[in-house]
Amino acid sequence: MGSVIEIALKAPLDTAFVERWFEAWFLGACAVTAAGIFVGRSVRSGMEWDDGGEYGDGGDVESGKRS
């Protein structure tokens, strides 16, 4: 695989550099994802949810229908 890429780039490919480059981007993406999950959970835990049903009237509605 490396020789095909070297032919396409017309330059020698340093596999150690490519592995380090990939690992750095992968770990960076993991860190950004973890930070996003942490922030999302922090924001969501601070919200107060109204459990009053679909219409917010505290349970006078059964199966989404008013009687």
PDB file of N, CA, C, O and CB in Angstrom:
ATOM      1  N   MET A   1       0.827  -1.182   0.000  1.00  0.00           N
ATOM      2  CA  MET A   1       0.000   0.000   0.000  1.00  0.00           C
ATOM      3  C   MET A   1       0.873   1.247   0.000  1.00  0.00           C
ATOM      4  O   MET A   1       0.580   2.212  -0.705  1.00  0.00           O
ATOM      5  CB  MET A   1      -0.942  -0.003   1.202  1.00  0.00           C
ATOM      6  N   GLY A   2       1.914   1.230   0.767  1.00  0.00           N
ATOM      7  CA  GLY A   2       2.797   2.384   0.836  1.00  0.00           C
ATOM      8  C   GLY A   2       3.452   2.679  -0.502  1.00  0.00           C
ATOM      9  O   GLY A   2       3.643   3.845  -0.848  1.00  0.00           O
ATOM     10  N   SER A   3       3.801   1.645  -1.263  1.00  0.00           N
ATOM     11  CA  SER A   3       4.453   1.883  -2.549  1.00  0.00           C
ATOM     12  C   SER A   3       3.494   2.516  -3.549  1.00  0.00           C
ATOM     13  O   SER A   3       3.921   3.319  -4.378  1.00  0.00           O
ATOM     14  CB  SER A   3       5.007   0.578  -3.112  1.00  0.00           C
ATOM     15  N   VAL A   4       2.219   2.178  -3.492  1.00  0.00           N
ATOM     16  CA  VAL A   4       1.226   2.782  -4.383  1.00  0.00           C
ATOM     17  C   VAL A   4       1.084   4.270  -4.065  1.00  0.00           C
ATOM     18  O   VAL A   4       1.001   5.097  -4.973  1.00  0.00           O
ATOM     19  CB  VAL A   4      -0.146   2.063  -4.251  1.00  0.00           C
ATOM     20  N   ILE A   5       1.056   4.603  -2.794  1.00  0.00           N
ATOM     21  CA  ILE A   5       0.949   6.003  -2.393  1.00  0.00           C
ATOM     22  C   ILE A   5       2.215   6.763  -2.774  1.00  0.00           C
ATOM     23  O   ILE A   5       2.144   7.904  -3.231  1.00  0.00           O
ATOM     24  CB  ILE A   5       0.693   6.115  -0.879  1.00  0.00           C
ATOM     25  N   GLU A   6       3.379   6.127  -2.585  1.00  0.00           N
ATOM     26  CA  GLU A   6       4.632   6.768  -2.972  1.00  0.00           C
ATOM     27  C   GLU A   6       4.660   7.063  -4.468  1.00  0.00           C
ATOM     28  O   GLU A   6       5.150   8.114  -4.881  1.00  0.00           O
ATOM     29  CB  GLU A   6       5.821   5.886  -2.588  1.00  0.00           C
ATOM     30  N   ILE A   7       4.145   6.156  -5.275  1.00  0.00           N
ATOM     31  CA  ILE A   7       4.100   6.375  -6.726  1.00  0.00           C
ATOM     32  C   ILE A   7       3.155   7.528  -7.047  1.00  0.00           C
ATOM     33  O   ILE A   7       3.464   8.371  -7.889  1.00  0.00           O
ATOM     34  CB  ILE A   7       3.651   5.086  -7.467  1.00  0.00           C
ATOM     35  N   ALA A   8       2.004   7.567  -6.376  1.00  0.00           N
ATOM     36  CA  ALA A   8       1.033   8.632  -6.634  1.00  0.00           C
ATOM     37  C   ALA A   8       1.566   9.994  -6.202  1.00  0.00           C
ATOM     38  O   ALA A   8       1.336  10.996  -6.880  1.00  0.00           O
ATOM     39  CB  ALA A   8      -0.279   8.336  -5.912  1.00  0.00           C
ATOM     40  N   LEU A   9       2.276  10.032  -5.078  1.00  0.00           N
ATOM     41  CA  LEU A   9       2.820  11.305  -4.584  1.00  0.00           C
ATOM     42  C   LEU A   9       4.143  11.665  -5.228  1.00  0.00           C
ATOM     43  O   LEU A   9       4.585  12.812  -5.154  1.00  0.00           O
ATOM     44  CB  LEU A   9       2.994  11.249  -3.088  1.00  0.00           C
ATOM     45  N   LYS A  10       4.778  10.686  -5.862  1.00  0.00           N
ATOM     46  CA  LYS A  10       6.108  10.852  -6.462  1.00  0.00           C
ATOM     47  C   LYS A  10       7.115  11.313  -5.421  1.00  0.00           C
ATOM     48  O   LYS A  10       7.997  12.124  -5.704  1.00  0.00           O
ATOM     49  CB  LYS A  10       6.057  11.856  -7.627  1.00  0.00           C
ATOM     50  N   ALA A  11       6.968  10.780  -4.203  1.00  0.00           N
ATOM     51  CA  ALA A  11       7.884  11.095  -3.117  1.00  0.00           C
ATOM     52  C   ALA A  11       7.872   9.919  -2.145  1.00  0.00           C
ATOM     53  O   ALA A  11       6.860   9.233  -2.003  1.00  0.00           O
ATOM     54  CB  ALA A  11       7.488  12.435  -2.400  1.00  0.00           C
ATOM     55  N   PRO A  12       8.997   9.693  -1.480  1.00  0.00           N
ATOM     56  CA  PRO A  12       9.019   8.610  -0.499  1.00  0.00           C
ATOM     57  C   PRO A  12       8.108   8.935   0.686  1.00  0.00           C
ATOM     58  O   PRO A  12       8.007  10.084   1.117  1.00  0.00           O
ATOM     59  CB  PRO A  12      10.458   8.355  -0.012  1.00  0.00           C
ATOM     60  N   LEU A  13       7.460   7.911   1.192  1.00  0.00           N
ATOM     61  CA  LEU A  13       6.510   8.071   2.282  1.00  0.00           C
ATOM     62  C   LEU A  13       7.123   7.547   3.572  1.00  0.00           C
ATOM     63  O   LEU A  13       7.534   6.389   3.643  1.00  0.00           O
ATOM     64  CB  LEU A  13       5.185   7.341   1.972  1.00  0.00           C
ATOM     65  N   ASP A  14       7.185   8.386   4.578  1.00  0.00           N
ATOM     66  CA  ASP A  14       7.715   7.992   5.882  1.00  0.00           C
ATOM     67  C   ASP A  14       6.568   7.417   6.696  1.00  0.00           C
ATOM     68  O   ASP A  14       5.719   8.160   7.189  1.00  0.00           O
ATOM     69  CB  ASP A  14       8.388   9.202   6.624  1.00  0.00           C
ATOM     70  N   THR A  15       6.541   6.098   6.838  1.00  0.00           N
ATOM     71  CA  THR A  15       5.423   5.452   7.517  1.00  0.00           C
ATOM     72  C   THR A  15       5.351   5.831   8.994  1.00  0.00           C
ATOM     73  O   THR A  15       4.254   5.910   9.548  1.00  0.00           O
ATOM     74  CB  THR A  15       5.533   3.947   7.379  1.00  0.00           C
ATOM     75  N   ALA A  16       6.472   6.062   9.634  1.00  0.00           N
ATOM     76  CA  ALA A  16       6.457   6.453  11.046  1.00  0.00           C
ATOM     77  C   ALA A  16       5.773   7.811  11.204  1.00  0.00           C
ATOM     78  O   ALA A  16       5.003   8.017  12.141  1.00  0.00           O
ATOM     79  CB  ALA A  16       7.900   6.502  11.618  1.00  0.00           C
ATOM     80  N   PHE A  17       6.057   8.735  10.284  1.00  0.00           N
ATOM     81  CA  PHE A  17       5.414  10.052  10.330  1.00  0.00           C
ATOM     82  C   PHE A  17       3.910   9.924  10.128  1.00  0.00           C
ATOM     83  O   PHE A  17       3.133  10.566  10.835  1.00  0.00           O
ATOM     84  CB  PHE A  17       6.014  10.985   9.263  1.00  0.00           C
ATOM     85  N   VAL A  18       3.496   9.106   9.177  1.00  0.00           N
ATOM     86  CA  VAL A  18       2.070   8.922   8.893  1.00  0.00           C
ATOM     87  C   VAL A  18       1.366   8.308  10.089  1.00  0.00           C
ATOM     88  O   VAL A  18       0.252   8.716  10.419  1.00  0.00           O
ATOM     89  CB  VAL A  18       1.871   8.040   7.651  1.00  0.00           C
ATOM     90  N   GLU A  19       1.981   7.345  10.741  1.00  0.00           N
ATOM     91  CA  GLU A  19       1.381   6.734  11.927  1.00  0.00           C
ATOM     92  C   GLU A  19       1.246   7.740  13.059  1.00  0.00           C
ATOM     93  O   GLU A  19       0.209   7.784  13.720  1.00  0.00           O
ATOM     94  CB  GLU A  19       2.211   5.540  12.388  1.00  0.00           C
ATOM     95  N   ARG A  20       2.276   8.552  13.297  1.00  0.00           N
ATOM     96  CA  ARG A  20       2.200   9.582  14.343  1.00  0.00           C
ATOM     97  C   ARG A  20       1.124  10.603  14.009  1.00  0.00           C
ATOM     98  O   ARG A  20       0.370  11.027  14.885  1.00  0.00           O
ATOM     99  CB  ARG A  20       3.562  10.285  14.516  1.00  0.00           C
ATOM    100  N   TRP A  21       1.052  11.001  12.734  1.00  0.00           N
ATOM    101  CA  TRP A  21       0.067  11.988  12.278  1.00  0.00           C
ATOM    102  C   TRP A  21      -1.348  11.452  12.486  1.00  0.00           C
ATOM    103  O   TRP A  21      -2.215  12.169  12.986  1.00  0.00           O
ATOM    104  CB  TRP A  21       0.296  12.342  10.786  1.00  0.00           C
ATOM    105  N   PHE A  22      -1.585  10.201  12.105  1.00  0.00           N
ATOM    106  CA  PHE A  22      -2.893   9.581  12.287  1.00  0.00           C
ATOM    107  C   PHE A  22      -3.252   9.482  13.765  1.00  0.00           C
ATOM    108  O   PHE A  22      -4.364   9.828  14.164  1.00  0.00           O
ATOM    109  CB  PHE A  22      -2.918   8.195  11.646  1.00  0.00           C
ATOM    110  N   GLU A  23      -2.312   9.009  14.572  1.00  0.00           N
ATOM    111  CA  GLU A  23      -2.578   8.873  16.005  1.00  0.00           C
ATOM    112  C   GLU A  23      -2.906  10.216  16.633  1.00  0.00           C
ATOM    113  O   GLU A  23      -3.801  10.298  17.474  1.00  0.00           O
ATOM    114  CB  GLU A  23      -1.381   8.246  16.714  1.00  0.00           C
ATOM    115  N   ALA A  24      -2.206  11.263  16.244  1.00  0.00           N
ATOM    116  CA  ALA A  24      -2.469  12.593  16.804  1.00  0.00           C
ATOM    117  C   ALA A  24      -3.872  13.065  16.444  1.00  0.00           C
ATOM    118  O   ALA A  24      -4.598  13.558  17.306  1.00  0.00           O
ATOM    119  CB  ALA A  24      -1.426  13.605  16.302  1.00  0.00           C
ATOM    120  N   TRP A  25      -4.260  12.920  15.180  1.00  0.00           N
ATOM    121  CA  TRP A  25      -5.603  13.338  14.769  1.00  0.00           C
ATOM    122  C   TRP A  25      -6.678  12.483  15.430  1.00  0.00           C
ATOM    123  O   TRP A  25      -7.722  12.997  15.832  1.00  0.00           O
ATOM    124  CB  TRP A  25      -5.742  13.263  13.248  1.00  0.00           C
ATOM    125  N   PHE A  26      -6.432  11.205  15.541  1.00  0.00           N
ATOM    126  CA  PHE A  26      -7.403  10.307  16.170  1.00  0.00           C
ATOM    127  C   PHE A  26      -7.596  10.650  17.646  1.00  0.00           C
ATOM    128  O   PHE A  26      -8.727  10.738  18.122  1.00  0.00           O
ATOM    129  CB  PHE A  26      -6.953   8.847  16.025  1.00  0.00           C
ATOM    130  N   LEU A  27      -6.496  10.842  18.364  1.00  0.00           N
ATOM    131  CA  LEU A  27      -6.595  11.194  19.780  1.00  0.00           C
ATOM    132  C   LEU A  27      -7.235  12.567  19.957  1.00  0.00           C
ATOM    133  O   LEU A  27      -7.986  12.781  20.908  1.00  0.00           O
ATOM    134  CB  LEU A  27      -5.207  11.169  20.436  1.00  0.00           C
ATOM    135  N   GLY A  28      -6.948  13.488  19.058  1.00  0.00           N
ATOM    136  CA  GLY A  28      -7.589  14.802  19.118  1.00  0.00           C
ATOM    137  C   GLY A  28      -9.095  14.693  18.925  1.00  0.00           C
ATOM    138  O   GLY A  28      -9.867  15.340  19.633  1.00  0.00           O
ATOM    139  N   ALA A  29      -9.506  13.878  17.972  1.00  0.00           N
ATOM    140  CA  ALA A  29     -10.936  13.682  17.729  1.00  0.00           C
ATOM    141  C   ALA A  29     -11.602  13.019  18.930  1.00  0.00           C
ATOM    142  O   ALA A  29     -12.736  13.359  19.269  1.00  0.00           O
ATOM    143  CB  ALA A  29     -11.156  12.834  16.465  1.00  0.00           C
ATOM    144  N   CYS A  30     -10.920  12.083  19.576  1.00  0.00           N
ATOM    145  CA  CYS A  30     -11.460  11.450  20.783  1.00  0.00           C
ATOM    146  C   CYS A  30     -11.615  12.474  21.904  1.00  0.00           C
ATOM    147  O   CYS A  30     -12.617  12.460  22.618  1.00  0.00           O
ATOM    148  CB  CYS A  30     -10.548  10.293  21.242  1.00  0.00           C
ATOM    149  N   ALA A  31     -10.639  13.354  22.063  1.00  0.00           N
ATOM    150  CA  ALA A  31     -10.704  14.372  23.104  1.00  0.00           C
ATOM    151  C   ALA A  31     -11.855  15.340  22.856  1.00  0.00           C
ATOM    152  O   ALA A  31     -12.569  15.714  23.787  1.00  0.00           O
ATOM    153  CB  ALA A  31      -9.384  15.134  23.184  1.00  0.00           C
ATOM    154  N   VAL A  32     -12.033  15.745  21.598  1.00  0.00           N
ATOM    155  CA  VAL A  32     -13.136  16.652  21.268  1.00  0.00           C
ATOM    156  C   VAL A  32     -14.479  15.964  21.514  1.00  0.00           C
ATOM    157  O   VAL A  32     -15.405  16.590  22.031  1.00  0.00           O
ATOM    158  CB  VAL A  32     -13.035  17.122  19.794  1.00  0.00           C
ATOM    159  N   THR A  33     -14.594  14.705  21.157  1.00  0.00           N
ATOM    160  CA  THR A  33     -15.825  13.956  21.388  1.00  0.00           C
ATOM    161  C   THR A  33     -16.120  13.827  22.881  1.00  0.00           C
ATOM    162  O   THR A  33     -17.255  14.029  23.312  1.00  0.00           O
ATOM    163  CB  THR A  33     -15.731  12.569  20.749  1.00  0.00           C
ATOM    164  N   ALA A  34     -15.102  13.491  23.665  1.00  0.00           N
ATOM    165  CA  ALA A  34     -15.291  13.366  25.110  1.00  0.00           C
ATOM    166  C   ALA A  34     -15.704  14.702  25.717  1.00  0.00           C
ATOM    167  O   ALA A  34     -16.576  14.746  26.585  1.00  0.00           O
ATOM    168  CB  ALA A  34     -14.006  12.855  25.780  1.00  0.00           C
ATOM    169  N   ALA A  35     -15.085  15.788  25.266  1.00  0.00           N
ATOM    170  CA  ALA A  35     -15.459  17.113  25.773  1.00  0.00           C
ATOM    171  C   ALA A  35     -16.902  17.436  25.398  1.00  0.00           C
ATOM    172  O   ALA A  35     -17.639  17.990  26.213  1.00  0.00           O
ATOM    173  CB  ALA A  35     -14.505  18.199  25.220  1.00  0.00           C
ATOM    174  N   GLY A  36     -17.313  17.101  24.184  1.00  0.00           N
ATOM    175  CA  GLY A  36     -18.688  17.338  23.760  1.00  0.00           C
ATOM    176  C   GLY A  36     -19.687  16.551  24.583  1.00  0.00           C
ATOM    177  O   GLY A  36     -20.741  17.076  24.941  1.00  0.00           O
ATOM    178  N   ILE A  37     -19.379  15.313  24.886  1.00  0.00           N
ATOM    179  CA  ILE A  37     -20.263  14.490  25.718  1.00  0.00           C
ATOM    180  C   ILE A  37     -20.349  15.082  27.121  1.00  0.00           C
ATOM    181  O   ILE A  37     -21.435  15.168  27.694  1.00  0.00           O
ATOM    182  CB  ILE A  37     -19.760  13.022  25.779  1.00  0.00           C
ATOM    183  N   PHE A  38     -19.215  15.489  27.674  1.00  0.00           N
ATOM    184  CA  PHE A  38     -19.189  16.071  29.013  1.00  0.00           C
ATOM    185  C   PHE A  38     -20.019  17.353  29.074  1.00  0.00           C
ATOM    186  O   PHE A  38     -20.818  17.534  29.993  1.00  0.00           O
ATOM    187  CB  PHE A  38     -17.746  16.358  29.438  1.00  0.00           C
ATOM    188  N   VAL A  39     -19.833  18.231  28.105  1.00  0.00           N
ATOM    189  CA  VAL A  39     -20.583  19.491  28.080  1.00  0.00           C
ATOM    190  C   VAL A  39     -22.069  19.217  27.875  1.00  0.00           C
ATOM    191  O   VAL A  39     -22.910  19.828  28.535  1.00  0.00           O
ATOM    192  CB  VAL A  39     -20.052  20.423  26.966  1.00  0.00           C
ATOM    193  N   GLY A  40     -22.397  18.307  26.967  1.00  0.00           N
ATOM    194  CA  GLY A  40     -23.799  17.970  26.721  1.00  0.00           C
ATOM    195  C   GLY A  40     -24.487  17.433  27.957  1.00  0.00           C
ATOM    196  O   GLY A  40     -25.625  17.807  28.241  1.00  0.00           O
ATOM    197  N   ARG A  41     -23.826  16.572  28.688  1.00  0.00           N
ATOM    198  CA  ARG A  41     -24.422  16.024  29.909  1.00  0.00           C
ATOM    199  C   ARG A  41     -24.517  17.093  30.990  1.00  0.00           C
ATOM    200  O   ARG A  41     -25.479  17.111  31.758  1.00  0.00           O
ATOM    201  CB  ARG A  41     -23.603  14.827  30.420  1.00  0.00           C
ATOM    202  N   SER A  42     -23.538  17.977  31.059  1.00  0.00           N
ATOM    203  CA  SER A  42     -23.576  19.050  32.057  1.00  0.00           C
ATOM    204  C   SER A  42     -24.739  19.991  31.788  1.00  0.00           C
ATOM    205  O   SER A  42     -25.440  20.396  32.715  1.00  0.00           O
ATOM    206  CB  SER A  42     -22.254  19.833  32.063  1.00  0.00           C
ATOM    207  N   VAL A  43     -24.943  20.337  30.538  1.00  0.00           N
ATOM    208  CA  VAL A  43     -26.036  21.237  30.180  1.00  0.00           C
ATOM    209  C   VAL A  43     -27.378  20.563  30.422  1.00  0.00           C
ATOM    210  O   VAL A  43     -28.302  21.178  30.953  1.00  0.00           O
ATOM    211  CB  VAL A  43     -25.918  21.678  28.713  1.00  0.00           C
ATOM    212  N   ARG A  44     -27.482  19.296  30.031  1.00  0.00           N
ATOM    213  CA  ARG A  44     -28.740  18.574  30.174  1.00  0.00           C
ATOM    214  C   ARG A  44     -29.103  18.358  31.641  1.00  0.00           C
ATOM    215  O   ARG A  44     -30.280  18.416  31.998  1.00  0.00           O
ATOM    216  CB  ARG A  44     -28.658  17.236  29.457  1.00  0.00           C
ATOM    217  N   SER A  45     -28.110  18.110  32.495  1.00  0.00           N
ATOM    218  CA  SER A  45     -28.414  17.867  33.906  1.00  0.00           C
ATOM    219  C   SER A  45     -28.888  19.139  34.597  1.00  0.00           C
ATOM    220  O   SER A  45     -29.552  19.061  35.631  1.00  0.00           O
ATOM    221  CB  SER A  45     -27.187  17.309  34.627  1.00  0.00           C
ATOM    222  N   GLY A  46     -28.568  20.296  34.057  1.00  0.00           N
ATOM    223  CA  GLY A  46     -29.007  21.550  34.637  1.00  0.00           C
ATOM    224  C   GLY A  46     -30.411  21.939  34.242  1.00  0.00           C
ATOM    225  O   GLY A  46     -30.977  22.865  34.823  1.00  0.00           O
ATOM    226  N   MET A  47     -30.993  21.256  33.264  1.00  0.00           N
ATOM    227  CA  MET A  47     -32.342  21.577  32.793  1.00  0.00           C
ATOM    228  C   MET A  47     -33.383  20.935  33.692  1.00  0.00           C
ATOM    229  O   MET A  47     -33.177  19.841  34.215  1.00  0.00           O
ATOM    230  CB  MET A  47     -32.538  21.114  31.340  1.00  0.00           C
ATOM    231  N   GLU A  48     -34.497  21.620  33.866  1.00  0.00           N
ATOM    232  CA  GLU A  48     -35.615  21.054  34.601  1.00  0.00           C
ATOM    233  C   GLU A  48     -36.682  20.662  33.597  1.00  0.00           C
ATOM    234  O   GLU A  48     -37.094  21.476  32.771  1.00  0.00           O
ATOM    235  CB  GLU A  48     -36.173  22.057  35.658  1.00  0.00           C
ATOM    236  N   TRP A  49     -37.128  19.426  33.664  1.00  0.00           N
ATOM    237  CA  TRP A  49     -38.110  18.930  32.717  1.00  0.00           C
ATOM    238  C   TRP A  49     -39.494  18.981  33.344  1.00  0.00           C
ATOM    239  O   TRP A  49     -39.658  18.670  34.524  1.00  0.00           O
ATOM    240  CB  TRP A  49     -37.766  17.497  32.269  1.00  0.00           C
ATOM    241  N   ASP A  50     -40.478  19.370  32.565  1.00  0.00           N
ATOM    242  CA  ASP A  50     -41.866  19.391  33.005  1.00  0.00           C
ATOM    243  C   ASP A  50     -42.477  18.040  32.671  1.00  0.00           C
ATOM    244  O   ASP A  50     -42.642  17.710  31.496  1.00  0.00           O
ATOM    245  CB  ASP A  50     -42.667  20.561  32.335  1.00  0.00           C
ATOM    246  N   ASP A  51     -42.812  17.260  33.680  1.00  0.00           N
ATOM    247  CA  ASP A  51     -43.367  15.927  33.473  1.00  0.00           C
ATOM    248  C   ASP A  51     -44.889  15.956  33.431  1.00  0.00           C
ATOM    249  O   ASP A  51     -45.527  14.960  33.772  1.00  0.00           O
ATOM    250  CB  ASP A  51     -42.895  14.984  34.570  1.00  0.00           C
ATOM    251  N   GLY A  52     -45.478  17.053  33.028  1.00  0.00           N
ATOM    252  CA  GLY A  52     -46.918  17.198  33.024  1.00  0.00           C
ATOM    253  C   GLY A  52     -47.606  16.569  31.844  1.00  0.00           C
ATOM    254  O   GLY A  52     -48.807  16.778  31.674  1.00  0.00           O
ATOM    255  N   GLY A  53     -46.934  15.827  31.038  1.00  0.00           N
ATOM    256  CA  GLY A  53     -47.555  15.193  29.887  1.00  0.00           C
ATOM    257  C   GLY A  53     -47.362  16.011  28.626  1.00  0.00           C
ATOM    258  O   GLY A  53     -46.629  17.000  28.613  1.00  0.00           O
ATOM    259  N   GLU A  54     -48.036  15.583  27.560  1.00  0.00           N
ATOM    260  CA  GLU A  54     -47.872  16.235  26.266  1.00  0.00           C
ATOM    261  C   GLU A  54     -48.367  17.677  26.292  1.00  0.00           C
ATOM    262  O   GLU A  54     -47.787  18.546  25.640  1.00  0.00           O
ATOM    263  CB  GLU A  54     -48.608  15.455  25.192  1.00  0.00           C
ATOM    264  N   TYR A  55     -49.432  17.932  27.038  1.00  0.00           N
ATOM    265  CA  TYR A  55     -50.024  19.270  27.051  1.00  0.00           C
ATOM    266  C   TYR A  55     -49.601  20.083  28.267  1.00  0.00           C
ATOM    267  O   TYR A  55     -49.978  21.248  28.395  1.00  0.00           O
ATOM    268  CB  TYR A  55     -51.533  19.167  27.011  1.00  0.00           C
ATOM    269  N   GLY A  56     -48.821  19.480  29.160  1.00  0.00           N
ATOM    270  CA  GLY A  56     -48.321  20.198  30.320  1.00  0.00           C
ATOM    271  C   GLY A  56     -49.371  20.482  31.369  1.00  0.00           C
ATOM    272  O   GLY A  56     -49.199  21.404  32.167  1.00  0.00           O
ATOM    273  N   ASP A  57     -50.471  19.710  31.397  1.00  0.00           N
ATOM    274  CA  ASP A  57     -51.543  19.986  32.349  1.00  0.00           C
ATOM    275  C   ASP A  57     -51.542  19.031  33.535  1.00  0.00           C
ATOM    276  O   ASP A  57     -52.521  18.978  34.279  1.00  0.00           O
ATOM    277  CB  ASP A  57     -52.873  19.918  31.653  1.00  0.00           C
ATOM    278  N   GLY A  58     -50.492  18.296  33.722  1.00  0.00           N
ATOM    279  CA  GLY A  58     -50.341  17.507  34.934  1.00  0.00           C
ATOM    280  C   GLY A  58     -51.036  16.170  34.959  1.00  0.00           C
ATOM    281  O   GLY A  58     -51.232  15.633  36.049  1.00  0.00           O
ATOM    282  N   GLY A  59     -51.420  15.599  33.851  1.00  0.00           N
ATOM    283  CA  GLY A  59     -51.926  14.247  33.852  1.00  0.00           C
ATOM    284  C   GLY A  59     -53.396  14.103  33.526  1.00  0.00           C
ATOM    285  O   GLY A  59     -53.929  13.006  33.695  1.00  0.00           O
ATOM    286  N   ASP A  60     -54.084  15.124  33.074  1.00  0.00           N
ATOM    287  CA  ASP A  60     -55.481  14.998  32.680  1.00  0.00           C
ATOM    288  C   ASP A  60     -55.623  14.370  31.297  1.00  0.00           C
ATOM    289  O   ASP A  60     -56.735  14.233  30.789  1.00  0.00           O
ATOM    290  CB  ASP A  60     -56.156  16.359  32.703  1.00  0.00           C
ATOM    291  N   VAL A  61     -54.531  13.999  30.702  1.00  0.00           N
ATOM    292  CA  VAL A  61     -54.546  13.475  29.343  1.00  0.00           C
ATOM    293  C   VAL A  61     -54.112  12.028  29.375  1.00  0.00           C
ATOM    294  O   VAL A  61     -53.081  11.697  29.960  1.00  0.00           O
ATOM    295  CB  VAL A  61     -53.634  14.304  28.408  1.00  0.00           C
ATOM    296  N   GLU A  62     -54.896  11.162  28.746  1.00  0.00           N
ATOM    297  CA  GLU A  62     -54.544   9.756  28.682  1.00  0.00           C
ATOM    298  C   GLU A  62     -54.301   9.404  27.224  1.00  0.00           C
ATOM    299  O   GLU A  62     -55.158   9.648  26.374  1.00  0.00           O
ATOM    300  CB  GLU A  62     -55.657   8.857  29.308  1.00  0.00           C
ATOM    301  N   SER A  63     -53.160   8.844  26.934  1.00  0.00           N
ATOM    302  CA  SER A  63     -52.760   8.436  25.589  1.00  0.00           C
ATOM    303  C   SER A  63     -52.817   9.587  24.590  1.00  0.00           C
ATOM    304  O   SER A  63     -53.089   9.371  23.409  1.00  0.00           O
ATOM    305  CB  SER A  63     -53.641   7.303  25.111  1.00  0.00           C
ATOM    306  N   GLY A  64     -52.565  10.793  25.052  1.00  0.00           N
ATOM    307  CA  GLY A  64     -52.525  11.939  24.157  1.00  0.00           C
ATOM    308  C   GLY A  64     -53.884  12.455  23.756  1.00  0.00           C
ATOM    309  O   GLY A  64     -53.970  13.288  22.854  1.00  0.00           O
ATOM    310  N   LYS A  65     -54.968  11.992  24.396  1.00  0.00           N
ATOM    311  CA  LYS A  65     -56.323  12.430  24.044  1.00  0.00           C
ATOM    312  C   LYS A  65     -56.963  13.124  25.229  1.00  0.00           C
ATOM    313  O   LYS A  65     -56.781  12.711  26.374  1.00  0.00           O
ATOM    314  CB  LYS A  65     -57.192  11.238  23.588  1.00  0.00           C
ATOM    315  N   ARG A  66     -57.700  14.161  24.957  1.00  0.00           N
ATOM    316  CA  ARG A  66     -58.462  14.837  26.026  1.00  0.00           C
ATOM    317  C   ARG A  66     -59.872  14.264  26.064  1.00  0.00           C
ATOM    318  O   ARG A  66     -60.498  14.060  25.024  1.00  0.00           O
ATOM    319  CB  ARG A  66     -58.505  16.392  25.802  1.00  0.00           C
ATOM    320  N   SER A  67     -60.362  14.008  27.269  1.00  0.00           N
ATOM    321  CA  SER A  67     -61.712  13.442  27.368  1.00  0.00           C
ATOM    322  C   SER A  67     -62.691  14.459  27.910  1.00  0.00           C
ATOM    323  O   SER A  67     -63.875  14.157  28.061  1.00  0.00           O
ATOM    324  CB  SER A  67     -61.712  12.200  28.254  1.00  0.00           C
TER     325      SER A  67
END
